[in-house]
């Protein structure tokens, strides 16, 4: 690996990818950073950071092989295509191995194989394929984003209630920027190969607690209504969500009820060298629009 390694971020035009690029550009010379995107024209503004843009499409192995040329460290941001992630990640892994990438960091799921969330399956499969590849790698097992709940805010304020199936499960979520900072620390730093980082927020809350925090931030009473998993799934479909998304949200809530989104190791805050972003701060920002 070179003294000044070249760093690659896949999915760089996504919400997490953009934050990782900004965090990396504050740590290293941006000329060392390569942003992988499906459409360079759609990500032209990223060039203002001083990074190089390369086409890297998870579905097109030929683009990946060309994109990874000369790359020393690679961040594989998990695909947003739930159900198609494993073959896409296999394409990235094969191309990284062929290109001789020295380190792959992967954004996995909190708990890995031990997670009660069905969503874990493709993450666990990706972790296994990285291990089998022989590539030096590090697992960034991310918990939930605080921003995942922002979409519930308008309805919660309108109806004075938010529904779910998380029971009394404690959710140690963190802001997307916190996870992005952790990825940048790992990609720019040394000594991370072979590590597994369980990453979560410093402060955990129940969904009743989330409703109370929203009430405080908005100055309007919001309560949490807990449903059975099947009831919550049916409710989500009834308000117009696609069945696949409704199932994902319902099973994730059920997993949260069993502790799947809780972690109190404070690994994330130690890795980034600061406390994670409070729920109140994320709610305040969301309410400001």
N, C-alpha and C positions, 0 to 999 in steps of 0.2 A: 504494500500500500504506500502511496506517495506521501511525502511530508505535508503536502497541502492537498488532501484528498478532495476529489470532486464528489459533490453530493447531489443525489437525484430524489425528487419528490414526485411520486405518481399521483394521479388525480388532483393535480395542482390547481385546477380551476374550480374545485369544489369548495365548500365552506371551510372544511378543516384544512384542506391543502393550501388555501390562500393564507390562512393564519400561520401555518407552518413556515411558508415561504417568508412571511414578514418577520417571524421570530428568528429564522435562520439568517436572514439578511442583516439583522442587528448583531449577530455573533461572528460571522465570517465575511470575507470579501464576497459580495454577491456574484462576482465572476466565476466563483467556484460552484455555484448552484445551478442545477438544471431542473427546469419545471416540465414535467411530462403532462401533456394535454391531448385530448382527442382532436381538437381543432385549434390550430395556432391563431387563426384570425379572430376566434371568439375569446381568446385570452391575451390579445395584444397589449392590454393595459398592464399585464404582469411584467412585461419587458421594462417598464419604468423603474422596477426594482433593481434593474441591472443584471437580471438572471437570463440564462439562455433558455429558449423555448424549443422543445422537441416534441414531435408527434409520438404519443405512446398510448395505443388503444389496447385495452385488456383483451379485446376480442380478435385482435389482429397481430399474431405473433411476429410477423415480419417487421412491424413498426417497433416492437419492443426490442428485438435484436439490434436494430440500428440505433435506437434511442439510448441503450445502455452501454454503448461503446465508450470506453475510457472512464467509466464510472467506478468509483471506489466504494461508496456507501449509498444504499438505496432505502428509501422509506416506501414500503408497500402499504398504502392506505386501502383498507378493505373496500371492495366494490360495493356500490349501493344496490346492485342487482341481486337482491335476496333470492336464493334459489338457483342462481347461475354463478355464484361467487367462486365455488371450488374450481371449475374448469378455467375461469378467468385467472384466478390466482396461480393455477398450475402453469399457465402460459407465462406469467411474470417470473415465476420461480425458474422455469426452464431457460428463459432468456437471460436471467441474471447469472445463472450458472455458466451458460455458454459464453457470456461476456466477461467472466472472471471477476464479478463484483465481490468485493472483500467483506461486506457486511450487509445483511438485509434486516431492517427493522419492520415489524408487522403490527398493525393496529388490530389486535384481537379483542376478545370479550372478557370482562372481569370474571375471574374464577376459572376460565378455560374449561377443561373437562368436568370440573366439579360443579359448574353452573347448573341450576335447575331450569334455565331458560332454554326452550327448544331452539332458539336462535343460535345457540352455541355450535350447532352441528357443523356448519361450514367453516367456522373459525377453528374448531378442533381439527377438522380435516386439513386445513391450511397449515396449522402448526405441525401436524404430522408430516406433511409433504416437505416443509422446510427442514425438518429434522432428517428426513430420508435423503434430501438433496446433498447433504454434506456442506452446505453453505453456512459460514458463520452467521448467526442470526440472534436477534434479541426480540422478545415478545413484549409488546406494550398492550397489556390487557386493560382496555379502557372500560370504565363504568359508564353510566348514563350521562348524557349531556343535560345540564340544567335547562338548556334551550329547548330540549325535547318537549317540555311542558308548556312552552309559550303559546303553542297553537290552541291550547285549551282556554286561554285567558278571555277572549271576547265572549265565548259562550258562558263561561263561568260568571262573568260580570253581568251578563244579560239575565241569566236565570238564577243567579245567587247560589249556584251549586256546580260541583264538578263530580262526575261519576268515575268509577274505576273498580278494579278487583284486586287491589294491592293489600287490602286488609290493614294490619298494623305493621306491615313490612317496612323496615327502615331503608331509605334510599340515600346512598352516599354519592350524590351526583356532583359534578363539577362543571364549570363553564368550558365550552369548546376551546376557548383560548388557553385554558390551563393544560389541556391535553396536547394542544399544538406546541406549547412551550416545552413540554416534556419530550415530545418527538424531536424538537430542534436541539435540545440539550443532548439527547442520545446520539443524534446524527452528527453533531459537531464535536462531540466529546470522545473520550477514550475509555477503554476498559469495559464496554457494555456487552460484548459478544458473550453469548451463553446465558445472559441474564433473563429472568422473567419478572416483569414489573406489574404488580397488581395496583392499578391506578384508580383512585376514587377521591371524592371530595372530603375535606376535613369535617364538615358538618353534615350529619344525616338527618333526614326528616321523614315522617310518614306523609301519606297523601292528605290526611287531615291537617297536618302541620303545613303542608304546601298551601292548602286552602286558607289557613289562618294567616300565613305570610302574605298571600295575595290580598286578603282582606285589609291587612295593615298597610300594604303598599298603595292600594287603590282607594282606601277609605270607604269601602262598601263590603257588607257582610257576604262571605262566600263559605258554604259548608261542603264537606265531602260526603258523598253517598256511596257506600261500599256495596258492590253487587257480587253475585257469584260469577265465576269466569264465563259460563255460558250466557248468563244474563247480560254481562257487559259486552260480549261479542255481538249478541243480538241487538243490543242498544246501538252500538257503533254502526252496524249495517243499516239500522232503521233511520239513522241520521245522514245516510248517504255515503259512508265509507265503503270502499271495495272490500269484498270478503277476505281477500288475502291480507290487507292491511289491518282489518278488524281482528283477524285471528292473531296477527303478530302482536298487536297492542294488548289483546286479552291474555295471551299466553305469557307475555312479558310481565304484565301486572301480576299474574298468578305466580310467576317465578319470583317477583319482588316480595310477595307475601311470604315466600319460603326463604327469604334472606338472600336471594340471588343478586341484588343490587346494593348490598351492604359490604363495606370493608372499612376497618378502622386502623389500618396499618400506617396511614399517613405517608405512604410511599410517594404519592404524587407531590405533596408539598415539599418533602425532603429533596426530591429530584429537581424541582424547579426553584428551590431556595426561597420560597415564600408560601404564605397561606393560600389556599385555593379561594376562588371568588365566592363570596357569600350568595346564598339564594336571594336575599333582599336586593342585592346590587343588580342581579340579572332581571328580576321582576321590575325594578325601577326603570331600567333601560328599555325593557319591552314596553312598558306603559307609556314611555315618552315617544315611542315609535321610532 
